[in-house]
Amino acid sequence: MPATGWYDWQKISAKAKRPYHFTPKATPFAFGGVYPKLIDTREAVHYFSDDDIMTLGARAQAYAFYDPRGPVAIVATSLKSIEYMNRFMNLAAGERPIRLFVAVEQARTWLHQLKRGM
């Protein structure tokens, strides 16, 4: 049995079916592939619970299977944003660079420096 793709039932007659394996033509990628990402939370309104952040971080961590992934620069200024984003960074880092900034300009500069070094 192949480990990739999906299974469906192929109709071979009016009353008979057999399992059919097919593989998608597109390959999946996580959070935009190896492109740099900038997450700006400066104007965010926080309605997240601790469970929400843990779930989001666990989901991002599950995508580590698709490494290499692009670097992530997070901009946060409020104490609540910094707390949430630190927790997210700890859970979702994997093999990619991820940093927290207080200014968008600093985050963009860091991402551009990493892009030149790739």
C-alpha positions as CSV (number, residue, x, y, z in Angstrom):
1,M,0.0,0.0,0.0
2,P,1.5,3.4,-1.0
3,A,2.0,5.8,1.9
4,T,1.1,8.9,-0.1
5,G,-2.1,10.0,-1.8
6,W,-5.7,9.1,-1.1
7,Y,-7.9,6.1,-1.6
8,D,-11.3,6.2,-3.2
9,W,-13.6,3.6,-4.7
10,Q,-13.5,3.0,-8.5
11,K,-16.7,1.8,-10.0
12,I,-16.0,-1.2,-12.3
13,S,-19.6,-2.4,-12.9
14,A,-23.1,-1.5,-11.8
15,K,-22.6,-3.3,-8.5
16,A,-18.9,-3.7,-8.1
17,K,-16.2,-1.3,-6.8
18,R,-12.6,-1.7,-6.0
19,P,-10.2,0.5,-4.0
20,Y,-8.3,3.0,-6.2
21,H,-5.2,4.9,-5.1
22,F,-4.4,8.2,-6.5
23,T,-1.6,10.8,-5.8
24,P,-2.3,14.5,-6.2
25,K,-0.3,16.3,-8.8
26,A,0.5,19.3,-6.5
27,T,2.9,18.8,-3.7
28,P,1.9,20.3,-0.3
29,F,3.8,23.0,1.4
30,A,3.4,24.6,4.8
31,F,2.7,28.2,5.5
32,G,3.8,29.4,2.1
33,G,6.9,27.2,1.6
34,V,10.4,28.6,2.0
35,Y,9.3,32.2,1.6
36,P,10.1,34.7,4.4
37,K,7.0,35.6,6.5
38,L,6.3,38.8,8.5
39,I,3.6,38.6,11.2
40,D,2.6,42.0,12.4
41,T,0.5,41.9,15.7
42,R,0.8,45.6,16.6
43,E,-2.9,46.3,16.1
44,A,-4.2,42.8,16.9
45,V,-7.1,42.4,19.3
46,H,-6.5,39.3,21.4
47,Y,-9.3,36.9,21.9
48,F,-7.1,33.8,22.1
49,S,-7.1,31.4,24.9
50,D,-4.0,29.5,26.0
51,D,-5.5,26.4,24.3
52,D,-5.8,28.4,21.0
53,I,-2.1,29.3,21.1
54,M,-1.1,25.8,22.0
55,T,-3.2,24.4,19.1
56,L,-1.8,26.9,16.6
57,G,1.8,26.1,17.7
58,A,1.2,22.4,17.6
59,R,-0.2,22.7,14.1
60,A,2.8,24.7,12.9
61,Q,5.1,22.2,14.6
62,A,3.4,19.4,12.7
63,Y,4.4,21.1,9.4
64,A,8.1,20.6,10.4
65,F,7.8,17.5,8.2
66,Y,7.9,19.9,5.2
67,D,11.3,21.5,6.2
68,P,12.9,23.6,5.0
69,R,10.4,26.3,5.7
70,G,11.0,30.1,5.4
71,P,12.1,32.4,8.2
72,V,9.4,34.1,10.3
73,A,9.7,37.6,11.7
74,I,7.1,38.5,14.3
75,V,6.4,42.1,15.3
76,A,4.7,42.5,18.7
77,T,4.5,45.6,21.0
78,S,1.9,44.8,23.6
79,L,2.8,42.6,26.6
80,K,-0.1,40.2,25.7
81,S,1.1,39.9,22.0
82,I,4.7,39.3,23.2
83,E,3.6,36.6,25.6
84,Y,1.5,34.8,22.9
85,M,4.1,35.1,20.2
86,N,6.9,33.8,22.5
87,R,4.8,30.8,23.3
88,F,4.1,30.3,19.5
89,M,7.8,30.7,18.7
90,N,8.7,28.0,21.3
91,L,6.2,25.6,19.8
92,A,6.5,26.3,16.1
93,A,10.2,26.9,15.5
94,G,11.5,23.7,14.0
95,E,14.5,24.1,11.7
96,R,13.6,27.6,10.5
97,P,14.8,30.9,11.9
98,I,12.1,32.7,13.9
99,R,12.5,36.0,15.8
100,L,10.4,38.5,17.7
101,F,10.8,42.3,17.0
102,V,9.2,45.5,18.3
103,A,9.5,47.4,15.0
104,V,8.5,46.4,11.5
105,E,11.6,48.0,10.0
106,Q,13.9,45.8,12.1
107,A,11.9,42.7,11.1
108,R,12.1,43.5,7.4
109,T,15.8,44.2,7.6
110,W,16.4,40.8,9.3
111,L,14.3,39.0,6.7
112,H,16.2,40.7,3.8
113,Q,19.6,39.8,5.4
114,L,18.5,36.2,5.7
115,K,17.2,36.2,2.1
116,R,20.6,37.4,0.9
117,G,22.3,34.7,2.8
118,M,20.1,31.8,1.5
